Amino acid sequence: MPRLNLGATLAGDYLPLILATLVVVLPLAYMVLSSFKSPADVITQKLVVFPSPLRAANYADAARTVPFPRLFLNSAVVTSIGAGIKVLLAILTAYALVFVRFPGRRYVFWAILATMMVPAQVSLVPNYVFISQLGGQDTFWGIILPGLGTGFGTFLLRQSFLTLPVSVLEAAEIDGARHWRRLWRIVVPMSAPSIATVALVNIVFEWNDYLWPLVIVSKPDMMTLPVGLTLLSNSENSAASYGVVMAGTVMVLLPVLLVFTALQRHIVTGLTQGGVKA
């Protein structure tokens, strides 16, 4: 009987978990190993998983072909400013929807939810025309501005704010604390996991955003890292340069993986906080 229970536990719980982990980890591991492959390891009829010897020069070749320091700076500016403004807007909007009494706030919330159902590709052409007419091509604000209108952060933080104990806020109001003080002294500290989750999602999205920067930017010195990978791929278009392209991809993914590792302990708490609140 214990063996049957152990087998059922392994088959029902651990096996799906292991398979899901392998689906995520194996492509990343193969990408990292491929970044050290030499042209001889690429141009062969045999599958070479572990390159020997390791060719670390692929990273130097990638950095020499494409100006990665400048691209990294561009991505850092766009990500920090864009994600920061998104998180700030989400906090302010969610607080207003929960704690500020005004007519029609439920309809405002529904309108914000409706924006989550519109694919970004639908607004690509109108945004391009609008930003171009304002002179936003090849500028940081032209890359950042269209992406600020997102409803995910507002939705998640609203659900989190609804779970906060009303008694604490009422006590602060009795003590004379106005909305601004209640927001930054009480609501934000108590909702730190949810805010960290919203920040992480926005950082990952801004860092990996490809389509809009590709459309609005034409100068190489204003490109972000994902667009720079296209420039690298076009410059190294032979099969022998596969390792160089993979090295560039690793350099693009590494910073956001480090951020994810630093904030991952907040994700489960932040996503489940207020998840059952209507």
C-alpha positions, 0 to 999 in steps of 0.5 A: 500500500505505501508503494502504491501511494508513493507511485501515485504521488510521483506520477501525479505530482512530481512527474508533471512538475519535472516535465514542466521544469524540463520544458522551461530549463532545457531550451535555456541550457541549450542556448547557453551551451550553444553560445560557446560553440565553435563554427565546427560544432555548428556546421556538422551532421552530428548533434553537439550538445557539449562543445569542446573546447568552449569558445568564449570568444563568441561573446567578444565577437558579439560585443564587437559586431553590435554596440552592446554597451549602448544597447544595454544603456538604452534598454536600461533607460527604457525599462527603468523609466517605463516600468517605474511610471507603470508601477506608479500609475497602477498604484495611484489608479488602484488606490483611487478605485478602492478607497476614493468614492466617486460616481461610476468607479466600477465602470472605470474599472471595467474600462481598464479591464477592457484595455487588457483584451486589446492586442498591442498589435491593433494599436501599432499603426495608430501609435506610430502615426501619433508618435511620429507626428509628435517627433518621437521617432528615435527618442526614448520618450517615443519608445516609452509613451505608448506602453504606459497605458496598461491595465494589468498592474491596476487590476492586480493591485486593486484586487490586493488593496481590497484585501487590506484591513479596513480598520487600519485605514479607518484608524489612520483617517481618524488620526487625521491622515489624508489619502496621500499619507494613507497611501504611502504609509499604510497601503503601499507597505502592506501591499509590497508583494503585489507591487513587487510582482507588478514591477517584475512583470513590467520590467520583464515586458519592457526589457523584452519588448521587441515589436514597438522599438523595432517600428519606432527606432531606425538609428542603431544608437537608439535601439534596445537589446532585443532589436539589437539581436536582429541587427546582430543576426543580420550581420552574422547571417552565416550558419557558422556564426550561430554561436555568436548570435546565441552569445548575444541572446545570453547577454540580453537575457541575463539581466532580466533573469537576475532581476527575476531571481531577486524578486521571485520570492514575492511572485506567488504571494503577490499573484495570490494576494486578493485573488478571491476578492471580487 
